[in-house]
Amino acid sequence: MSLGKFIVIEGLEGAGKSSAIELVKQVITEFTEQEPVCTREPGGTPLAEKMRDLVKIADESDPLCDEAECLLFYAARTQLIANVIKPALNKGQWVLGDRHNLSSLAYQGGGRGLMTLVQSISDISLQGFKPDLTLYLDIDPRLGLARAAQRGELDRIETQKIAFFDRARETFLSFADQDESIVVIDASQPMEKVHQDIRSQLNQHLANLN
């Protein structure tokens, strides 16, 4: 049995990842005649979901320091890869991820200014493991956060200052420029046009994922 493929959706808050994931799930199912295994980061396993709570919930009595945040993300990620993603791929199943390592490079590396730490941990923990294709939904943080605020109360990370998200966006785009497996989608467009672009790019790349 051939190995499955790992496709990831990335983007800042308010970029429309949730609806994009549903669309990509549909396209993959049509292409493979099998629903992909869907994951999210941080999270995706019982232990990793507990780590998600730690990084998402603000505790004024014990603020989470930037380095600890970074380590928690990678602890959750390695759990997910070891216990869900790689076993599924080895069975020939496709995996669809809501965020992966590119988010840590952008948020903790670019946003927090911890790029040296992030890249070191990434190299050690992932050992070259990466998605076959990443669709990055690009949006100006101001528009994205305005959209996110309409969904309800923002979490700890979503309440960071705008400069944090500007740095994260710059990092997302920088890595996309360097890696042909990362495709940039303009998420500031109307949703119908965004979804047209996603479907077009995904169909274009699916046949070339060998």
Disulfide bonds with the S-S distance in Angstrom:
none
